[in-house]
Amino acid sequence: MRHKATEKPNRIFLSPPFLNGDEIKYIQEAIASNYIAPLGPQVDAFEILLKECTGKQYVVALSSGTAAMHLALHAVSVGAGSAVLASSLTFIGSVSPICFLNAKPVFIDSDEISWNMDPLILKEAVRDLDRKGQRPSAVIPTDIYGQCADYAAIAETCAEYEIPLIVDSAESLGATYKDKPAGNEGAASILSFNGNKIITTSGGGALLTDDKTIAEYARKLSQQSREPFPHYEHNEIGYNYRMSNIVAAVGIGQMQDLEWRVDKKREIFKTYRNLFNDTPGITFMPEAVYGRCSRWLSVCLINPKDFGSDRETIRMALEDENIESRPVWKPMHLQPVFKGARVFGGAISEKLFEQGLCLPSGLDLAHGDQERISTIMKKCRK
Ligand SMILES: Cc1ncc(COP(=O)(O)O)c(C=O)c1O
């Protein structure tokens, strides 16, 4: 019989929050300052840390990554009826904001070298739409599982057709693309700090940009589009998307050891790869030559023919031992909610979904836990 998760204290989670102890100091400072509000010195300080880390000129700390994507798309004028080209292999928060603005998502498949948006398929899609007289209003590549998309190749197509590029770096803080930090590309990019991310604020996100107009407009939209009057004056509809000062205090604490976090995630990945070195049928997410992946999650592919059982059998076996793992994102073009949406390619992301398993990647994961996980997985071989 299965037990409820709450009855199982020793559960190994996929990517639980990891507190380093500094957070409480900054929370206490926030409380002492009485900025218990969606603004304050901790929000300002957190934004500065994010600017330093990503190399972007402007950072707007927000209530979630989804909110950040919504504001980014709004700020580059994504409008009703327009097409937005987005990675199919992603989390829905990356693309639901397209629908908030009544625009139409068009999905682009992944390539095999990075699992991210295939720049060649993107080019094909843009050309195809162009021939029909359609100009997409934005392109959204996701940096999947800590690996940057091929920014330069994607940016080239966007520049050629003058399409705003919005990079979803929710999963890649701390990674690099060539000499750039993750998120340092495009008209804007976004981060997420939800509970399972490499740093968490419990829930939160940020919009990053070098464009002052975008930053100021996004900040205004996030505060109910209030005009600069002493009373409350509004010329357009905005949102309530600002980050709370207490939440930002957690973020400041988490940012103190980001480099260590990336190193640790990479070490976890390396350990898994070594443990499965001679196991036929198990391969790991490749690292693209152009960058350094943060390995936010360690992800493997299980080829059922060579391994002897499939991804779901392994996932259930781990679950029976109170270990959380998760299938790779179900591509957006297969999601019932996007039935009928156009997709360019699709076979790669479908295969990654069918065979891909995200393994426990928490920062407190012990070597012994990883050995146990690999033993359980290997026992599934028939
Ligand atoms: C790729 C991707 N995009 C967007 C989001 C949305 O972020 P949030 O959960 O902070 O709204 C997430 C994370 O949850 C994500 O993984």
The ligand as an ORCA input file, in Angstrom:
! r2SCAN-3c Opt
* xyz 0 1
  C      11.046     26.947    -18.186
  C      10.161     27.624    -17.184
  N       9.512     28.738    -17.558
  C       8.731     29.412    -16.711
  C       8.560     28.993    -15.411
  C       7.603     29.727    -14.560
  O       8.127     30.216    -13.386
  P       7.207     30.395    -12.087
  O       6.882     29.029    -11.566
  O       8.079     31.198    -11.169
  O       5.995     31.146    -12.506
  C       9.258     27.845    -14.967
  C       9.220     27.349    -13.583
  O       8.446     27.035    -12.885
  C      10.047     27.126    -15.892
  O      10.676     25.995    -15.528
*
